[in-house]
Each structure stands twice: as C-alpha cells, then as structure tokens.
Amino acid sequence: MFLSSLVQATPSKIVFLIIDGLGGLPHPKSGRTELETAHTPNLDSLAAQGSLGLTQPVGPGITPGSAPGHLALFGYDPVELDIGRGVMEALGVDFPMLKGDVAARGNFCTVDDQGLISDRRAGRIATEKNIELCQLLSPISLKGGEVYIKPLKEHRFVAVFRGHGLMGEVSDSDPQKAGLPPLPVTSLSTQSEATARLANAFIAQARAKLAAHSPANMVLLRGFSQLPIIPSLKERFQLHGVAIASYPMYRGLAKLMGLETIACGSDMAEAFDSLASAFSNHNFFFLHIKEADLAGEDGDFDLKVKTIEEVDRHLPRLTALKPEVIVVTGDHSTPAVLKGHSWHPVPLLMSSAWCRPQGEVKFGEAACARGELGLLPATQVMPLAMAHALKLGKYGA
C-alpha cells in the first residue's frame, strides 16, 4: 500500500494500550457508560492534552470479534484479511503448526439433559480444571487424522487437526448463544469435507468422555483456520514491536504480525512491569488488557468500571516512560447491558506532543463523540499514530 512508501524510520516510540471491550452503553439508572462512570483522573488528564474520537472496527452496524477488531487497529483490513481464531490461539501457546493443519478455538461448555447449551463457558472453570480435562481428551484417536488438544485459560482450549488434504472452510459448532444444541460441523467447500468429518468425530468422543464432568460436559468449536501469510508490521511500518498479553490469542495474533511476545498473568501490575522492562529495546508496544471485556460479557457493569479504574491507576507508570505517542482504545465495544460484543463505535484517545489539546474533559463516549478525530475507521488509527510519531513523510509534491 502507498502508506508504506511514506514510512520513515525514527527512534520515536508508540504504545497501544488496548482495553478489550472498552466501549459501553449507559446504565439504565445512571445514564452513564462504564467508562463515563469510572473514576479516571489519569486518563482524563491525558485526554485533556490529547485528541479524542470514536472508531468503527469493521463498519456501521457490524459487531466484530476480537481478531478483526485488533487487525483493524494495527492497520490491516479486517474484511480482506479474515483470520480465524483457532490459528491465533494455537500460535499463542507456541503450538508448532504445520502447513495444512487446521486449528479451532474450543470452549468447554455445559449442556442439559436435553442436550441444550445452558452455559457456553462452563461457569468459567478454573484453568487447572481445564488442564485436567484436556489431558482426558488428548488420547482421542481419529480415523484419517490426528487431533492435538492444548489448554488455554479458564474454559478455553485449542484443537489442532492434522491429516491429508485438510482445509479450514468449515462451520462452527458453537451457536454463540445458550438454549440451543451444539451444531454439527459442516464443510463449506468440497475440499473441507475431511476436516468436518474429523471435527465431528472428535466432538462425539469428547461428549462421551466429558459426560460425568459437569459443568464442563461438552465442547464447542469455532474459528477453524490455517496459517495465513501476512506482511509484518516491520515490513509495512518499520516497527520493531512487542506484545504484552495474558491471553494466548492476542499473543498469537501478534506473532502473525511479526511482533515479539511477552506472556503475563492476570495481574495488571505484571503487564505494566513487562512494558517497562521491554521499553528500551523496541519502538512499538501493544499492551492488552482483557478483563474489561470479560466483565462486559458477564453483564457485570460494576466490575467493568473497576477494571477501567485499575488501568487508570497504573497509567502513570506508562506515561513516566515518555513514549512519543500513546493510543488508548479498545478492539470493540462490550456493553455490560448487552452481555456481549456490540456494533457501537469505540472510544479513542491519541496522545502526543502534536495534538490539539481538548481542554478539561471526562474521557468517555460522549466526549469522544465530540472530539476532533470524529468517527473514523479503526484502520486509520495506525496511520494517525505513525504521523504523531513523525514516522510518515509527505505525500506528493
């Protein structure tokens, strides 16, 4: 793309602080969103000297998953580059995927006596229980192929199918809502029939093995995908970057973009410690905070507020590093009142020496709607950050 021709290598540093599921909707009693409710003096101070706006991850009315939401923020077209979640989860736990492997993201879930899903996340079982269940499933043998099971966090796991002539164009078994039965995996092309057979055979055996392990008595699979080839952020923008994330999927996505990765626990202080430790060796940083999204999906408005407030308390540790550009935003909105991802635009804060100060402002959806950046596609966030870091030359004579 022409933008690459404008890139200038400079020592300036860019930090993307991505609060997963940041955007929200007003609480019925207060009329304020989670972000507007939270006490965020440090974010408010940063916003007063920065520029505000709202982003659309994919397009008007489109509810994005985490993968397209993040891809857009990093300057990739999320429609043109459709990367399934499975491959990112597999890379995130360092599974050695081979060409032709098909990976799927798995959930342990709960089904009732009628086979209907009562909880897509099996009560968010402990990661230790997940590991035990993955060990139970690992011996599963499939005719015509193999399956490798690796635990992720809580109820999540990854399944990697290996065999001759596998393709990733198959449907999910996860209907994405409770009250419905798990769906059969179906081939979406004639080349994917073998993958569908393997996946359904695995699911059938998993159901039998998990029958006595309620609440995790069934599995759901989604995001079937194979290794893509995409240009790295270094190739596109001369960025030597690092990703700091507690969840494997985001580290897997970072690896696809050529970033180094640092795994951290759910302790937010550890994530900011890792940022400080890596700061001198890179010029681009992706710091991912997952907990706001989890609270939104669980419908826990107060917990999402507390998560945002915890980010705010740690923010001075980031600003003390004095990166030339700080971007604070989310990959999508996850309003607690909806208990899931939504299509609503996401708050965006851009901070640099070259911003036009907003003046005193409360960082939130209403202020961002009035901000000078306006409503913009999320794919434009990276060019804006590059410009504020003085990493883009002039276009044209």
The 8 nearest C-alpha neighbors of each residue, nearest first, counted from 0:
[[1, 2, 3, 4, 235, 5, 75, 236],
 [0, 2, 3, 4, 5, 394, 6, 235],
 [3, 1, 4, 5, 0, 6, 382, 391],
 [2, 4, 6, 1, 5, 235, 0, 236],
 [3, 5, 2, 1, 6, 0, 392, 7],
 [6, 4, 392, 391, 2, 3, 7, 393],
 [7, 5, 391, 3, 390, 4, 236, 392],
 [8, 6, 390, 391, 9, 5, 392, 237],
 [7, 9, 237, 390, 6, 10, 238, 236],
 [8, 10, 11, 7, 390, 389, 388, 12],
 [11, 9, 12, 282, 8, 281, 388, 390],
 [12, 10, 9, 323, 388, 282, 13, 322],
 [11, 13, 282, 322, 323, 283, 10, 324],
 [12, 14, 324, 283, 325, 322, 323, 282],
 [15, 13, 284, 325, 283, 326, 285, 16],
 [16, 14, 326, 285, 17, 284, 286, 325],
 [15, 17, 327, 286, 326, 14, 287, 285],
 [18, 16, 329, 287, 328, 19, 15, 327],
 [19, 17, 288, 329, 21, 328, 287, 20],
 [18, 20, 329, 289, 292, 21, 330, 17],
 [19, 21, 292, 332, 333, 331, 329, 22],
 [22, 20, 329, 18, 19, 332, 291, 23],
 [23, 21, 332, 345, 20, 333, 346, 334],
 [24, 22, 334, 32, 332, 333, 33, 21],
 [23, 25, 32, 334, 26, 336, 33, 22],
 [26, 24, 32, 31, 30, 27, 23, 29],
 [25, 27, 30, 29, 28, 31, 32, 24],
 [28, 26, 30, 29, 25, 31, 336, 24],
 [27, 29, 26, 30, 25, 31, 32, 336],
 [30, 28, 31, 26, 27, 25, 32, 36],
 [29, 31, 25, 26, 27, 28, 32, 24],
 [32, 30, 25, 29, 35, 26, 36, 33],
 [31, 33, 25, 24, 35, 23, 34, 36],
 [32, 34, 36, 304, 35, 23, 37, 300],
 [35, 33, 37, 363, 36, 32, 304, 307],
 [34, 36, 363, 32, 33, 31, 37, 362],
 [37, 35, 33, 34, 31, 32, 38, 304],
 [36, 38, 304, 34, 35, 308, 39, 33],
 [37, 39, 308, 40, 36, 35, 311, 304],
 [40, 38, 42, 311, 41, 37, 308, 43],
 [41, 39, 43, 42, 44, 38, 311, 361],
 [42, 40, 44, 43, 39, 311, 45, 314],
 [41, 43, 45, 39, 44, 40, 46, 311],
 [42, 44, 46, 40, 362, 361, 41, 45],
 [45, 43, 41, 47, 46, 42, 40, 48],
 [44, 46, 42, 43, 47, 48, 49, 41],
 [45, 47, 49, 43, 48, 44, 42, 362],
 [48, 46, 358, 357, 44, 359, 45, 49],
 [49, 47, 356, 46, 45, 357, 358, 44],
 [50, 48, 350, 46, 356, 354, 349, 47],
 [51, 49, 349, 348, 354, 371, 357, 350],
 [52, 50, 370, 348, 367, 347, 372, 371],
 [51, 53, 367, 372, 373, 370, 347, 368],
 [52, 54, 346, 374, 345, 347, 344, 367],
 [55, 53, 375, 377, 345, 344, 376, 374],
 [54, 56, 376, 344, 377, 58, 57, 375],
 [55, 57, 377, 68, 71, 54, 376, 58],
 [58, 56, 55, 61, 63, 77, 68, 376],
 [57, 59, 61, 55, 56, 60, 376, 342],
 [60, 58, 61, 55, 342, 57, 343, 344],
 [59, 61, 342, 58, 62, 343, 341, 57],
 [62, 60, 342, 58, 59, 63, 57, 341],
 [61, 63, 342, 341, 340, 60, 64, 57],
 [64, 62, 68, 61, 67, 65, 57, 331],
 [63, 65, 66, 67, 68, 62, 340, 331],
 [64, 66, 68, 67, 69, 330, 63, 331],
 [65, 67, 69, 68, 64, 70, 84, 82],
 [68, 66, 77, 70, 69, 65, 64, 71],
 [69, 67, 330, 65, 56, 66, 71, 70],
 [68, 70, 72, 330, 71, 66, 67, 65],
 [71, 69, 67, 75, 73, 72, 68, 77],
 [70, 72, 378, 75, 74, 377, 69, 73],
 [73, 71, 69, 377, 378, 74, 70, 380],
 [72, 74, 70, 71, 381, 75, 69, 378],
 [73, 75, 378, 71, 72, 381, 70, 76],
 [76, 74, 71, 70, 73, 77, 378, 80],
 [75, 77, 79, 78, 71, 80, 74, 378],
 [78, 76, 67, 80, 71, 79, 70, 75],
 [79, 77, 80, 76, 81, 57, 67, 75],
 [78, 80, 76, 77, 81, 75, 82, 67],
 [81, 79, 77, 78, 76, 82, 75, 67],
 [82, 80, 78, 77, 79, 83, 67, 66],
 [83, 81, 80, 84, 224, 66, 227, 86],
 [84, 82, 222, 224, 85, 223, 86, 81],
 [83, 85, 222, 87, 86, 104, 88, 82],
 [86, 84, 103, 104, 102, 222, 88, 223],
 [85, 87, 89, 102, 88, 224, 84, 225],
 [88, 86, 251, 248, 90, 252, 84, 89],
 [87, 89, 248, 91, 85, 86, 90, 247],
 [90, 88, 86, 94, 91, 87, 92, 157],
 [89, 91, 251, 93, 87, 92, 88, 94],
 [90, 92, 251, 247, 250, 88, 248, 89],
 [91, 93, 90, 89, 94, 247, 88, 151],
 [94, 92, 90, 91, 95, 89, 251, 96],
 [93, 95, 89, 90, 92, 96, 91, 149],
 [96, 94, 93, 97, 90, 89, 92, 100],
 [97, 95, 94, 100, 98, 89, 90, 226],
 [98, 96, 100, 99, 95, 226, 161, 225],
 [97, 99, 100, 96, 226, 225, 101, 161],
 [98, 100, 97, 165, 101, 225, 166, 164],
 [101, 99, 161, 97, 98, 160, 225, 96],
 [102, 100, 225, 160, 224, 159, 167, 223],
 [103, 101, 159, 85, 86, 223, 224, 158],
 [104, 102, 85, 223, 158, 222, 221, 157],
 [103, 105, 85, 157, 221, 220, 222, 84],
 [106, 104, 220, 156, 157, 219, 155, 103],
 [107, 105, 155, 219, 218, 154, 108, 156],
 [106, 108, 218, 154, 215, 121, 217, 120],
 [107, 109, 121, 119, 120, 215, 217, 218],
 [110, 108, 118, 214, 121, 215, 216, 117],
 [109, 111, 116, 115, 114, 117, 217, 216],
 [112, 110, 114, 113, 115, 117, 116, 109],
 [111, 113, 114, 110, 115, 116, 109, 117],
 [114, 112, 111, 115, 110, 180, 116, 179],
 [113, 115, 111, 110, 112, 180, 116, 181],
 [116, 114, 180, 179, 110, 111, 178, 113],
 [115, 117, 110, 177, 178, 179, 118, 180],
 [116, 118, 177, 110, 109, 178, 115, 111],
 [119, 117, 109, 121, 120, 116, 108, 177],
 [118, 120, 108, 121, 109, 116, 177, 117],
 [119, 121, 108, 123, 122, 118, 154, 107],
 [122, 120, 108, 109, 215, 214, 118, 123],
 [121, 123, 120, 124, 118, 214, 154, 108],
 [124, 122, 120, 154, 121, 153, 125, 126],
 [125, 123, 153, 122, 154, 121, 126, 128],
 [126, 124, 153, 128, 127, 129, 123, 154],
 [125, 127, 153, 129, 152, 128, 130, 124],
 [128, 126, 130, 125, 129, 131, 153, 124],
 [129, 127, 131, 125, 126, 130, 132, 124],
 [128, 130, 126, 132, 127, 131, 133, 154],
 [129, 131, 133, 127, 128, 132, 150, 126],
 [132, 130, 128, 134, 129, 133, 135, 127],
 [133, 131, 135, 129, 134, 130, 128, 136],
 [134, 132, 136, 130, 135, 131, 137, 129],
 [133, 135, 137, 131, 132, 136, 130, 138],
 [134, 136, 132, 133, 137, 131, 138, 208],
 [137, 135, 133, 134, 138, 139, 132, 205],
 [136, 138, 134, 139, 148, 135, 133, 147],
 [139, 137, 136, 140, 135, 134, 147, 146],
 [140, 138, 137, 136, 141, 204, 201, 146],
 [141, 139, 138, 145, 142, 146, 201, 144],
 [142, 140, 144, 145, 143, 139, 197, 200],
 [141, 143, 144, 140, 197, 145, 200, 196],
 [144, 142, 141, 162, 145, 197, 163, 193],
 [145, 143, 162, 141, 161, 142, 197, 146],
 [144, 146, 161, 160, 141, 162, 140, 147],
 [145, 147, 160, 159, 161, 158, 148, 144],
 [146, 148, 159, 158, 137, 160, 149, 145],
 [149, 147, 158, 137, 157, 133, 146, 159],
 [148, 150, 157, 156, 133, 158, 151, 147],
 [151, 149, 156, 130, 133, 129, 157, 155],
 [150, 152, 156, 155, 149, 153, 247, 157],
 [153, 151, 126, 155, 154, 150, 246, 156],
 [152, 154, 126, 125, 124, 123, 155, 129],
 [155, 153, 107, 123, 124, 106, 120, 129],
 [156, 154, 106, 151, 152, 105, 153, 107],
 [157, 155, 150, 151, 105, 149, 104, 106],
 [156, 158, 104, 149, 105, 103, 148, 89],
 [157, 159, 148, 103, 147, 102, 146, 104],
 [160, 158, 102, 147, 146, 101, 103, 157],
 [161, 159, 146, 101, 145, 100, 102, 158],
 [162, 160, 100, 145, 144, 146, 159, 101],
 [161, 163, 144, 165, 145, 164, 143, 160],
 [162, 164, 165, 161, 144, 143, 99, 193],
 [163, 165, 162, 166, 99, 193, 190, 191],
 [164, 166, 194, 163, 99, 193, 191, 162],
 [167, 165, 191, 168, 190, 194, 164, 101],
 [166, 168, 224, 223, 169, 101, 225, 191],
 [169, 167, 187, 191, 166, 186, 188, 170],
 [168, 170, 186, 187, 185, 167, 195, 191],
 [171, 169, 184, 185, 186, 172, 187, 168],
 [172, 170, 221, 173, 184, 220, 169, 222],
 [171, 173, 182, 220, 184, 183, 181, 219],
 [172, 174, 219, 175, 171, 220, 181, 221],
 [173, 175, 176, 172, 181, 182, 179, 171],
 [176, 174, 173, 177, 119, 179, 172, 181],
 [177, 175, 174, 178, 179, 119, 116, 173],
 [176, 178, 116, 117, 179, 118, 119, 175],
 [179, 177, 116, 115, 117, 176, 180, 118],
 [178, 180, 115, 177, 116, 181, 176, 174],
 [181, 179, 115, 116, 114, 182, 178, 174],
 [182, 180, 172, 173, 174, 179, 183, 219],
 [181, 183, 172, 180, 173, 184, 174, 171],
 [184, 182, 172, 185, 199, 181, 171, 170],
 [183, 185, 170, 172, 195, 171, 199, 182],
 [186, 184, 170, 169, 195, 183, 187, 192],
 [185, 187, 169, 192, 191, 188, 195, 168],
 [186, 188, 169, 168, 185, 191, 170, 189],
 [189, 187, 190, 191, 186, 168, 192, 169],
 [188, 190, 191, 192, 186, 187, 193, 168],
 [189, 191, 188, 192, 166, 165, 193, 164],
 [192, 190, 166, 186, 194, 188, 189, 193],
 [191, 193, 186, 195, 194, 189, 190, 196],
 [192, 194, 196, 195, 191, 165, 197, 164],
 [195, 193, 197, 191, 165, 192, 196, 198],
 [194, 196, 198, 192, 193, 197, 184, 185],
 [197, 195, 193, 199, 194, 198, 200, 192],
 [196, 198, 200, 194, 195, 199, 201, 193],
 [197, 199, 201, 195, 200, 196, 194, 202],
 [200, 198, 202, 196, 201, 197, 195, 184],
 [201, 199, 197, 203, 198, 202, 196, 204],
 [200, 202, 198, 204, 199, 203, 205, 197],
 [201, 203, 205, 199, 200, 204, 206, 198],
 [204, 202, 200, 206, 205, 201, 199, 207],
 [203, 205, 207, 201, 206, 202, 208, 200],
 [204, 206, 202, 208, 207, 203, 209, 201],
 [207, 205, 217, 203, 209, 204, 208, 210],
 [206, 208, 204, 205, 210, 209, 203, 217],
 [207, 209, 205, 206, 210, 204, 136, 135],
 [210, 208, 216, 212, 206, 211, 207, 205],
 [211, 209, 216, 207, 212, 208, 206, 213],
 [210, 212, 209, 213, 216, 208, 207, 215],
 [213, 211, 209, 216, 215, 210, 214, 208],
 [214, 212, 215, 216, 211, 109, 210, 209],
 [213, 215, 109, 121, 216, 212, 108, 122],
 [216, 214, 213, 108, 121, 107, 109, 212],
 [217, 215, 209, 213, 210, 212, 109, 214],
 [216, 218, 206, 108, 215, 107, 109, 209],
 [219, 217, 107, 106, 108, 105, 220, 202],
 [218, 220, 173, 106, 105, 172, 107, 181],
 [221, 219, 105, 172, 104, 173, 171, 103],
 [222, 220, 171, 104, 103, 223, 173, 172],
 [221, 223, 83, 84, 85, 103, 104, 224],
 [224, 222, 103, 85, 102, 167, 221, 83],
 [225, 223, 167, 83, 101, 102, 86, 85],
 [224, 226, 101, 86, 167, 100, 227, 102],
 [225, 227, 86, 228, 98, 224, 96, 100],
 [228, 226, 225, 229, 82, 255, 224, 86],
 [227, 229, 226, 230, 255, 231, 256, 225],
 [228, 230, 227, 231, 256, 255, 80, 257],
 [231, 229, 234, 235, 232, 256, 228, 257],
 [232, 230, 256, 257, 234, 233, 235, 229],
 [231, 233, 235, 234, 236, 238, 256, 257],
 [232, 234, 237, 238, 231, 236, 235, 239],
 [235, 233, 231, 232, 237, 236, 230, 238],
 [234, 236, 232, 3, 233, 237, 231, 230],
 [235, 237, 238, 233, 232, 234, 6, 3],
 [238, 236, 233, 234, 8, 235, 239, 232],
 [237, 239, 233, 236, 232, 240, 283, 282],
 [240, 238, 281, 282, 233, 283, 237, 258],
 [241, 239, 283, 258, 281, 284, 238, 282],
 [240, 242, 259, 258, 284, 260, 285, 283],
 [243, 241, 285, 260, 284, 286, 261, 259],
 [242, 244, 261, 286, 260, 262, 285, 287],
 [245, 243, 287, 262, 246, 263, 250, 242],
 [244, 246, 263, 264, 262, 265, 247, 243],
 [245, 247, 244, 248, 249, 250, 152, 289],
 [248, 246, 91, 250, 249, 88, 92, 251],
 [249, 247, 88, 251, 87, 91, 250, 246],
 [250, 248, 252, 251, 247, 246, 253, 244],
 [249, 251, 91, 253, 247, 252, 248, 260],
 [252, 250, 91, 87, 90, 248, 254, 249],
 [251, 253, 249, 255, 87, 254, 250, 248],
 [252, 254, 250, 256, 258, 251, 255, 249],
 [255, 253, 257, 251, 258, 256, 252, 250],
 [254, 256, 252, 253, 257, 251, 229, 231],
 [257, 255, 231, 253, 254, 258, 232, 252],
 [258, 256, 254, 231, 255, 253, 232, 259],
 [259, 257, 241, 240, 253, 254, 256, 260],
 [258, 260, 241, 242, 240, 254, 257, 261],
 [259, 261, 242, 241, 250, 243, 258, 262],
 [260, 262, 243, 242, 263, 244, 259, 241],
 [263, 261, 245, 244, 243, 260, 264, 250],
 [264, 262, 245, 270, 244, 269, 261, 265],
 [263, 265, 245, 266, 269, 262, 270, 267],
 [264, 266, 267, 245, 263, 269, 270, 290],
 [267, 265, 264, 268, 269, 270, 263, 245],
 [268, 266, 270, 269, 265, 271, 310, 288],
 [267, 269, 271, 270, 266, 272, 313, 273],
 [270, 268, 272, 267, 271, 266, 273, 263],
 [269, 271, 273, 267, 272, 268, 263, 274],
 [270, 272, 274, 268, 273, 269, 275, 267],
 [273, 271, 269, 275, 270, 274, 268, 276],
 [274, 272, 276, 270, 271, 275, 269, 277],
 [275, 273, 271, 277, 272, 276, 278, 270],
 [274, 276, 278, 272, 273, 277, 271, 320],
 [277, 275, 273, 274, 278, 272, 279, 271],
 [278, 276, 274, 275, 280, 279, 273, 281],
 [277, 279, 275, 280, 276, 274, 281, 282],
 [278, 280, 277, 281, 276, 282, 275, 12],
 [279, 281, 278, 277, 282, 239, 276, 240],
 [282, 280, 239, 240, 283, 279, 278, 277],
 [281, 283, 12, 239, 240, 13, 238, 11],
 [284, 282, 240, 13, 12, 281, 14, 238],
 [285, 283, 14, 241, 240, 242, 15, 286],
 [284, 286, 242, 15, 243, 14, 16, 287],
 [287, 285, 16, 243, 242, 17, 15, 284],
 [286, 288, 17, 244, 243, 16, 18, 285],
 [289, 287, 18, 19, 290, 17, 286, 244],
 [290, 288, 19, 291, 292, 287, 18, 293],
 [289, 291, 293, 292, 288, 294, 306, 19],
 [292, 290, 303, 294, 293, 289, 306, 19],
 [291, 293, 20, 295, 19, 290, 294, 289],
 [294, 292, 290, 296, 295, 291, 297, 289],
 [293, 295, 299, 297, 303, 291, 292, 296],
 [294, 296, 335, 298, 292, 333, 297, 293],
 [297, 295, 338, 339, 293, 298, 294, 292],
 [296, 298, 294, 295, 299, 338, 293, 335],
 [299, 297, 335, 338, 295, 296, 336, 300],
 [300, 298, 294, 297, 302, 301, 335, 295],
 [299, 301, 335, 303, 302, 298, 304, 33],
 [302, 300, 304, 303, 299, 305, 33, 294],
 [303, 301, 305, 304, 299, 300, 294, 306],
 [302, 304, 291, 306, 294, 300, 305, 301],
 [303, 305, 301, 37, 33, 307, 302, 306],
 [306, 304, 302, 308, 303, 307, 309, 301],
 [307, 305, 309, 303, 308, 304, 291, 302],
 [308, 306, 310, 304, 309, 305, 311, 303],
 [307, 309, 311, 305, 306, 310, 37, 39],
 [310, 308, 306, 312, 311, 307, 305, 313],
 [311, 309, 307, 313, 308, 312, 314, 306],
 [310, 312, 308, 314, 309, 313, 39, 41],
 [313, 311, 309, 310, 314, 308, 315, 41],
 [312, 314, 310, 311, 315, 316, 309, 268],
 [313, 315, 311, 317, 316, 312, 310, 318],
 [316, 314, 318, 317, 313, 319, 312, 41],
 [315, 317, 319, 314, 313, 318, 320, 271],
 [318, 316, 314, 315, 319, 320, 271, 313],
 [317, 319, 315, 321, 320, 316, 314, 322],
 [320, 318, 321, 316, 317, 315, 322, 314],
 [319, 321, 318, 317, 322, 316, 275, 278],
 [322, 320, 318, 319, 323, 317, 324, 12],
 [323, 321, 12, 324, 320, 13, 325, 14],
 [322, 324, 12, 351, 11, 388, 13, 321],
 [325, 323, 13, 351, 322, 350, 388, 14],
 [326, 324, 14, 350, 13, 349, 15, 327],
 [325, 327, 349, 15, 348, 16, 14, 350],
 [328, 326, 16, 348, 347, 17, 15, 325],
 [327, 329, 347, 17, 346, 18, 348, 326],
 [330, 328, 18, 21, 17, 19, 331, 20],
 [329, 331, 68, 69, 19, 20, 65, 56],
 [332, 330, 20, 329, 68, 345, 22, 56],
 [331, 333, 22, 20, 21, 341, 23, 340],
 [332, 334, 340, 20, 295, 339, 23, 341],
 [335, 333, 23, 336, 24, 337, 295, 332],
 [334, 336, 295, 298, 338, 300, 337, 299],
 [335, 337, 334, 338, 298, 24, 26, 300],
 [336, 338, 335, 334, 339, 298, 333, 340],
 [339, 337, 296, 298, 335, 295, 297, 336],
 [340, 338, 296, 333, 337, 341, 295, 334],
 [341, 339, 333, 332, 62, 331, 334, 63],
 [340, 342, 62, 332, 343, 333, 339, 334],
 [341, 343, 62, 61, 60, 344, 332, 63],
 [342, 344, 341, 332, 345, 22, 60, 55],
 [345, 343, 55, 54, 53, 342, 346, 332],
 [344, 346, 22, 54, 53, 332, 331, 329],
 [347, 345, 53, 364, 328, 367, 22, 52],
 [348, 346, 328, 52, 53, 51, 327, 345],
 [347, 349, 51, 327, 326, 50, 46, 328],
 [350, 348, 326, 50, 49, 325, 51, 347],
 [351, 349, 49, 325, 324, 326, 50, 348],
 [352, 350, 324, 353, 354, 323, 387, 49],
 [351, 353, 354, 350, 323, 387, 324, 49],
 [354, 352, 351, 387, 355, 350, 49, 388],
 [355, 353, 49, 351, 352, 50, 356, 350],
 [354, 356, 357, 49, 50, 353, 48, 371],
 [357, 355, 48, 49, 358, 47, 354, 50],
 [358, 356, 47, 48, 49, 355, 50, 359],
 [357, 359, 47, 356, 360, 48, 46, 49],
 [360, 358, 47, 357, 361, 44, 43, 46],
 [359, 361, 47, 358, 43, 362, 46, 366],
 [360, 362, 43, 363, 366, 359, 35, 46],
 [363, 361, 43, 46, 360, 366, 42, 35],
 [364, 362, 35, 34, 366, 365, 361, 367],
 [363, 365, 367, 366, 346, 368, 35, 362],
 [366, 364, 368, 367, 363, 369, 362, 35],
 [367, 365, 369, 368, 363, 364, 362, 370],
 [366, 368, 52, 370, 51, 364, 369, 365],
 [367, 369, 365, 366, 370, 52, 364, 53],
 [370, 368, 366, 367, 365, 371, 373, 52],
 [371, 369, 51, 367, 52, 372, 368, 373],
 [370, 372, 373, 51, 50, 52, 369, 367],
 [373, 371, 52, 370, 51, 50, 374, 375],
 [372, 374, 52, 371, 370, 53, 375, 368],
 [375, 373, 53, 54, 52, 372, 376, 55],
 [374, 376, 54, 373, 55, 377, 53, 379],
 [377, 375, 55, 378, 54, 379, 56, 374],
 [376, 378, 56, 54, 72, 379, 71, 55],
 [377, 379, 71, 74, 376, 72, 380, 75],
 [380, 378, 377, 382, 381, 376, 383, 74],
 [379, 381, 383, 377, 378, 382, 72, 384],
 [380, 382, 384, 383, 74, 379, 73, 385],
 [383, 381, 385, 384, 379, 380, 386, 74],
 [384, 382, 386, 380, 381, 385, 387, 379],
 [383, 385, 381, 387, 386, 382, 380, 388],
 [386, 384, 382, 388, 390, 383, 387, 381],
 [385, 387, 389, 383, 388, 391, 384, 390],
 [388, 386, 384, 389, 385, 383, 353, 351],
 [387, 389, 385, 386, 390, 11, 323, 324],
 [390, 388, 386, 387, 391, 385, 9, 11],
 [389, 391, 7, 385, 388, 386, 6, 9],
 [392, 390, 6, 5, 386, 7, 389, 385],
 [391, 393, 5, 6, 7, 394, 390, 389],
 [392, 394, 395, 391, 5, 396, 6, 4],
 [395, 393, 392, 5, 396, 391, 2, 4],
 [394, 396, 393, 392, 5, 1, 4, 2],
 [395, 394, 393, 392, 5, 4, 391, 1]]
